[in-house]
Amino acid sequence: MDSPYARDWVEADLMEKNSLFHEHATLEIVPRAEARGKRVFRNKSVFKIKINPPGVNATVPTIEKFKVRVTIAALKKLMRPGIDYAEKRASTVRWEAVLALLAIAAAKDLEITLFDIKTFFLYGQLRDEIYMEQVSRWVDEKFPASDFIYRLRGNLYGLPQASHIAQGSLRECLTANDTFRSTTADDCVYVRSQGKSEYVATGTHVDDLPAVGTVSGLSTLEKTLKSKFKITAKPNPDVIMGVQIERDRANRSIKLHQQMYVVGILHEYDMVHCKPMDTPIDPGMAKAMMLLPTDTSEPQVRQQYQKLVGMLIWLHKTRVDLLFTINFLSRFLACATQQHFDYARGRPLRYLKGASKLGIVLKPGANVTLSAESDADWAGDLQSGRSTLGHFVQAGEQGAIACKSKLDRRVCTSV
């Protein structure tokens, strides 16, 4: 309330209260005596400013919206599977599937729209009997917190089963009356095809649904979602699942990159003004790291190393050129020393400095036949003698829509 955005936070808080009590009827005020013998959970409020990274025509990040979310502090150790909830599994669309959808959009010159479901986790029926303390700033003098609490009538953030219930509600909406069918390769990808004029395919990533298709196909998807959810639709989005998109409609190409994320890493480790390098790793550096002693590893250094490598792992979405480097650095997560950290902070970040905007380019073409290549070294890991495997998959002339680099689980005697 002392910030310049106090009014925005008040407005966001009122929207959250209205959503929980009126739009979704998630919370109901009941006498505390009703929960006798039951556990009453605490609540926690989360305040977040959602930032839009710069797009093609923007030079600085912008504020998209202010979000206030009231969650239930239903910790894992307090909620017992089979007693407090039945199932909590919820899948999300694979990134490779999203790349395949965007490759189809580039090849066929289809429209791209990002759908967002507002307050997604509040949808779905809650069958469990769960109680929660009142939010202190929302307490009405007619219902003092000492005598009254909330009973959850619907789904709420923080519940272990929340994502499972919400996803089930979304799946039920899309597959009703066979409007959409889920694919066998990824059950979070839904497709509808009615001749050449109506085609649409979308992948569900929690409350975000990147979709490609014809105008009529996207209209059908929007109408289907609006029948049950409150949504927003963003045609030609600049960002999808944290990845920046630049589309050249005239040349029918799509470029995916993470430049702003790379800049953030460089700022985090004070490497913004470093001298760039041409490659992220070299054989001499790799050999030196494998031969470093690990008996002097300290918890604080390991934590710093794990944080750096964790930030680099997020780049696997668009940076095929970094896959081996990320895989190699990940081998020392449990035993990193200061020397390991210095190596990881050095050449890889210097390479990113000079190649911050590299990414995957999807180009048009009549041929979208899948092709793949793979390779492996022989006993490349000096510590274990295991081999490093790698592969990539292309769709026609498109950039890699699936790729991987990994250390083999077993020692191979031949290749």
C-alpha positions in Angstrom: 0.0 0.0 0.0 3.0 2.3 0.2 4.0 1.7 -3.4 3.0 3.9 -6.4 0.8 1.0 -7.5 -1.4 1.0 -4.4 -4.6 1.7 -6.4 -3.8 -1.1 -8.8 -3.3 -3.6 -6.0 -6.6 -2.6 -4.4 -8.4 -3.1 -7.7 -6.7 -6.5 -8.2 -7.6 -7.5 -4.6 -11.3 -6.6 -5.2 -11.3 -8.6 -8.4 -10.0 -11.6 -6.6 -12.6 -11.3 -3.8 -15.4 -11.0 -6.4 -14.1 -14.0 -8.3 -14.0 -16.2 -5.2 -17.3 -15.2 -3.7 -19.5 -14.4 -6.7 -18.2 -15.5 -10.1 -17.1 -19.0 -9.0 -18.7 -19.3 -5.5 -15.5 -20.9 -4.3 -15.7 -19.7 -0.7 -18.7 -19.9 1.6 -18.7 -18.4 5.2 -19.8 -21.0 7.7 -19.7 -21.2 11.5 -16.5 -22.6 12.9 -18.5 -25.3 14.8 -19.3 -26.9 11.4 -15.6 -27.9 11.1 -15.4 -29.6 14.5 -13.0 -32.5 14.2 -11.7 -31.2 10.8 -8.4 -29.5 10.1 -8.8 -25.8 9.3 -6.1 -24.6 6.9 -4.4 -21.2 6.9 -4.5 -19.0 3.8 -1.8 -17.1 2.0 -2.1 -14.2 -0.4 0.2 -13.9 -3.4 0.9 -10.6 -5.1 2.5 -10.6 -8.5 3.1 -8.1 -11.3 2.9 -9.8 -14.7 5.5 -8.4 -17.1 5.5 -8.5 -20.8 9.0 -8.8 -22.4 9.8 -6.5 -25.3 8.2 -7.5 -28.5 9.2 -6.7 -32.1 8.1 -3.1 -31.8 8.9 -2.5 -28.1 12.3 -1.8 -26.5 11.5 -2.2 -22.8 9.3 -4.6 -20.8 5.8 -3.4 -20.0 3.4 -4.2 -17.1 0.6 -6.5 -18.4 -1.5 -6.6 -15.2 -1.4 -6.8 -11.4 -2.5 -10.2 -9.9 -3.7 -11.0 -6.4 -4.3 -14.7 -5.6 -5.6 -16.1 -2.4 -4.2 -19.6 -1.9 -4.8 -22.3 0.7 -1.7 -23.3 2.7 -2.5 -27.0 2.2 1.1 -28.3 2.4 2.0 -31.8 1.2 2.7 -33.0 4.7 -0.7 -31.9 5.8 -2.7 -33.4 2.9 -2.9 -37.1 2.7 -3.5 -38.9 -0.6 -6.5 -41.1 -0.6 -8.0 -39.2 2.4 -7.8 -35.5 1.6 -7.7 -36.0 -2.2 -7.9 -38.8 -4.7 -5.7 -37.7 -7.6 -3.4 -34.7 -8.3 -1.7 -35.6 -11.6 -2.1 -33.1 -14.4 -0.1 -33.1 -17.7 0.9 -30.1 -19.8 1.6 -29.9 -23.5 5.2 -30.8 -24.5 7.3 -28.0 -25.9 8.0 -30.2 -29.0 4.3 -30.4 -29.7 4.1 -26.6 -29.6 7.0 -26.4 -32.0 5.2 -28.8 -34.3 2.1 -26.7 -34.2 4.1 -23.5 -35.1 5.9 -25.4 -37.8 2.5 -26.3 -39.4 1.5 -22.6 -39.1 4.6 -21.5 -40.9 4.3 -24.1 -43.6 0.6 -23.6 -44.3 0.5 -19.8 -43.4 -2.1 -20.4 -40.7 -3.2 -17.9 -38.0 -1.7 -18.0 -34.5 -3.7 -17.1 -31.4 -2.9 -17.4 -27.7 -5.9 -18.1 -25.5 -5.7 -17.5 -21.8 -8.3 -18.7 -19.3 -8.8 -16.3 -16.5 -8.7 -17.8 -12.9 -8.3 -21.2 -14.4 -7.7 -23.0 -11.1 -11.1 -21.9 -9.8 -13.0 -24.1 -12.3 -14.1 -27.6 -11.5 -16.1 -29.2 -8.8 -14.4 -30.0 -5.4 -15.7 -33.2 -3.9 -13.6 -33.0 -0.7 -14.7 -31.3 2.5 -12.1 -28.6 3.2 -12.1 -25.6 5.5 -9.9 -22.5 5.6 -9.4 -19.5 7.9 -10.8 -16.2 6.7 -8.7 -13.7 4.8 -8.0 -11.1 7.5 -8.5 -8.0 5.2 -11.8 -9.4 4.0 -13.3 -10.1 7.4 -16.8 -8.6 7.9 -17.8 -7.5 11.4 -20.9 -9.5 11.0 -18.8 -12.7 10.7 -15.8 -12.4 13.1 -12.9 -14.7 12.3 -13.1 -16.2 15.8 -16.5 -17.7 15.1 -16.6 -18.1 11.3 -14.4 -19.7 8.7 -14.5 -20.5 4.9 -15.7 -23.8 3.5 -14.4 -24.5 0.0 -17.2 -25.2 -2.4 -15.0 -25.1 -5.5 -11.4 -25.5 -6.6 -8.8 -23.2 -5.1 -5.1 -22.4 -5.6 -2.8 -24.3 -3.4 -4.8 -27.6 -3.2 -2.7 -30.6 -4.4 -5.7 -31.7 -6.6 -6.3 -28.2 -8.0 -4.5 -28.7 -11.3 -6.1 -32.1 -11.9 -9.6 -30.8 -11.3 -9.1 -27.8 -13.5 -7.6 -29.8 -16.3 -10.4 -32.3 -16.2 -12.9 -29.4 -16.6 -11.0 -28.1 -19.6 -10.8 -31.6 -21.2 -14.5 -32.1 -20.7 -15.2 -28.8 -22.4 -13.1 -29.4 -25.5 -14.1 -33.1 -26.1 -17.9 -32.6 -25.4 -19.9 -33.7 -28.5 -16.6 -34.7 -30.2 -15.9 -31.0 -31.0 -12.2 -31.7 -30.5 -10.2 -34.9 -30.3 -6.9 -35.3 -28.4 -4.0 -36.8 -30.2 -2.3 -40.1 -29.3 1.2 -38.6 -29.3 0.3 -35.9 -26.7 -3.0 -35.9 -24.9 -2.8 -32.2 -24.3 -3.0 -31.4 -28.0 -6.5 -31.1 -29.4 -7.4 -31.0 -33.1 -10.5 -30.2 -35.1 -10.6 -30.6 -38.9 -13.6 -30.0 -41.1 -12.4 -30.0 -44.6 -9.9 -27.4 -45.9 -11.8 -24.4 -44.6 -11.9 -25.2 -40.9 -8.8 -26.5 -39.2 -7.5 -25.7 -35.7 -5.0 -27.3 -33.3 -4.1 -26.2 -29.8 -2.0 -27.4 -26.9 -3.0 -26.9 -23.2 -0.3 -25.6 -20.9 -2.2 -25.0 -17.6 -4.3 -21.9 -18.4 -2.5 -21.0 -21.7 -3.6 -22.4 -25.0 -1.4 -21.6 -28.0 -3.5 -22.4 -31.1 -2.9 -22.4 -34.9 -5.5 -22.7 -37.6 -7.8 -21.1 -40.1 -10.0 -18.1 -39.1 -13.1 -20.3 -38.9 -11.2 -23.0 -36.9 -10.0 -20.5 -34.3 -13.5 -19.0 -34.1 -14.8 -22.5 -33.2 -12.2 -22.9 -30.5 -12.9 -19.5 -29.0 -16.7 -20.2 -29.0 -16.1 -23.6 -27.4 -13.9 -22.2 -24.6 -16.3 -19.3 -24.0 -19.1 -21.7 -23.3 -17.5 -22.6 -20.0 -14.6 -20.3 -19.3 -13.9 -16.6 -19.2 -11.0 -16.2 -21.6 -8.9 -13.6 -23.4 -7.6 -14.1 -27.0 -4.4 -12.6 -28.3 -3.9 -12.9 -32.0 -0.3 -12.9 -33.3 1.3 -13.1 -29.8 4.8 -11.8 -29.1 5.4 -14.4 -26.4 4.3 -18.0 -26.0 5.2 -20.0 -22.8 8.1 -17.6 -22.1 9.5 -17.7 -25.6 9.6 -14.6 -27.8 8.1 -14.9 -31.3 8.9 -12.8 -34.4 6.8 -13.6 -37.4 7.6 -12.4 -40.9 4.2 -12.9 -42.6 5.5 -11.7 -46.0 8.2 -14.3 -46.1 6.1 -16.8 -44.1 8.7 -17.5 -41.5 8.6 -17.6 -37.7 11.6 -17.1 -35.4 11.6 -18.3 -31.8 14.2 -16.9 -29.4 14.8 -16.0 -25.7 16.9 -12.8 -26.0 15.4 -11.0 -23.0 15.9 -14.1 -20.8 19.5 -14.3 -21.9 20.0 -10.6 -21.1 18.6 -11.3 -17.6 21.1 -14.1 -17.1 24.0 -11.8 -18.1 22.8 -9.1 -15.7 22.4 -11.7 -12.9 26.0 -12.7 -13.2 27.5 -9.3 -14.1 28.5 -10.4 -17.6 26.7 -7.8 -19.7 30.0 -6.1 -20.7 32.1 -9.3 -21.1 34.1 -10.2 -24.2 32.0 -12.5 -26.4 33.3 -16.0 -27.4 32.5 -18.0 -30.6 31.6 -21.3 -28.9 30.0 -22.2 -25.6 32.5 -24.9 -24.7 35.7 -26.3 -26.0 37.3 -29.8 -25.6 40.0 -28.5 -23.3 37.5 -26.9 -21.0 35.4 -30.1 -20.9 38.3 -32.3 -20.2 39.6 -30.0 -17.4 36.2 -30.0 -15.7 35.9 -33.8 -15.8 39.3 -34.1 -14.1 38.6 -31.5 -11.4 38.5 -33.0 -7.8 35.1 -32.8 -6.2 36.0 -33.6 -2.6 36.2 -29.9 -1.7 32.6 -29.2 -2.8 30.8 -26.8 -0.5 27.0 -26.5 -0.1 26.9 -22.8 -0.8 29.0 -23.1 -4.0 26.8 -26.1 -5.1 23.7 -24.0 -4.6 25.2 -21.1 -6.7 26.2 -23.6 -9.4 22.8 -25.3 -9.4 21.1 -21.9 -9.8 23.2 -21.0 -12.8 22.7 -24.3 -14.6 19.0 -24.2 -13.8 18.8 -20.9 -15.5 20.6 -22.3 -18.5 18.4 -25.3 -18.7 15.4 -23.1 -19.5 17.2 -22.2 -22.8 16.8 -25.7 -24.1 13.5 -24.6 -25.7 15.1 -22.6 -28.5 18.9 -23.0 -28.1 19.9 -26.2 -29.9 23.5 -24.9 -29.9 23.6 -25.1 -26.1 22.1 -28.6 -25.6 25.5 -30.4 -25.1 26.8 -27.6 -22.9 23.7 -27.7 -20.6 23.9 -31.5 -20.5 27.6 -31.4 -19.7 27.3 -28.8 -16.9 24.4 -30.8 -15.4 26.7 -33.7 -14.6 28.3 -31.7 -11.7 25.2 -30.5 -10.0 25.8 -32.6 -6.9 29.5 -32.1 -6.6 30.4 -28.7 -8.0 33.3 -26.8 -6.6 34.3 -23.1 -7.0 36.3 -24.1 -10.2 33.3 -25.7 -11.7 31.2 -22.6 -11.0 33.9 -20.3 -12.5 34.0 -22.5 -15.7 30.2 -22.4 -16.0 30.0 -18.6 -15.4 32.8 -18.0 -17.9 32.8 -19.3 -21.5 29.1 -20.3 -21.7 28.0 -16.8 -20.7 30.6 -15.1 -22.9 29.1 -17.1 -25.8 25.6 -16.0 -24.9 26.8 -12.4 -24.9 27.6 -12.6 -28.6 24.7 -14.8 -29.6 21.8 -13.6 -27.4 19.2 -13.6 -30.2 19.9 -16.9 -31.8 16.9 -19.3 -31.9 14.8 -21.6 -34.0 13.6 -20.4 -37.4 10.5 -22.1 -39.0 10.3 -21.6 -42.7 7.5 -22.3 -45.3 7.6 -25.3 -47.5 5.3 -27.8 -49.2 7.3 -30.7 -47.7 6.6 -31.2 -43.9 7.9 -34.8 -43.8 9.6 -35.7 -40.6 13.3 -36.5 -40.7 15.8 -37.2 -37.9 19.5 -37.7 -37.3 21.4 -39.0 -34.3 25.0 -39.5 -33.2 27.0 -40.5 -30.2 30.6 -40.3 -29.0 32.4 -43.3 -27.5 33.2 -43.2 -23.8 33.3 -39.4 -23.9 32.8 -39.1 -20.1 36.2 -39.5 -18.5 34.8 -40.2 -15.1 32.3 -43.0 -15.9 33.3 -44.1 -19.4 29.7 -43.5 -20.6 28.8 -42.1 -24.1 27.0 -38.9 -24.9 24.0 -39.4 -27.2 22.3 -36.7 -29.3 19.4 -36.4 -31.9 17.2 -33.9 -33.6 14.0 -34.0 -35.6 13.0 -31.7 -38.5 9.7 -31.2 -40.3 10.7 -30.6 -44.0 12.9 -27.5 -44.1 11.9 -26.3 -40.7 14.3 -25.8 -37.8 14.6 -28.6 -35.2 11.3 -29.3 -33.6 12.7 -31.9 -31.2 16.2 -32.3 -30.0 18.2 -33.8 -27.1 21.6 -34.4 -25.7 22.1 -36.8 -22.9 24.6 -39.0 -21.1 23.9 -42.7 -21.7 22.8 -44.6 -18.6 25.1 -47.6 -19.3 28.7 -48.1 -20.5 28.8 -49.1 -24.2 31.5 -51.4 -25.4 31.0 -50.4 -29.1 29.2 -47.8 -31.3 
